[in-house]
Amino acid sequence: MRKKSQEVDDTLFLGVITGITLALLLWAGIVIHDTQKDVKEIKTTVDTMHKTLTKLARFQIDTDISAESE
């Protein structure tokens, strides 16, 4: 009887450990996916900001040069 109880306890323990491991792997996958998505969005935003600021800087330089020549 003792041996049967030990087998059930071992099976239960392995099942719990397996469940926890799968849950952690799923959570890690979701976190990594969300992080990658956020990085892509940030890259798009930074590229847009860079283009806008470059245009503004060129415009500012153009207006400063024309103002000095007069």
Helices and strands as residue ranges (DSSP letters): H 2-69
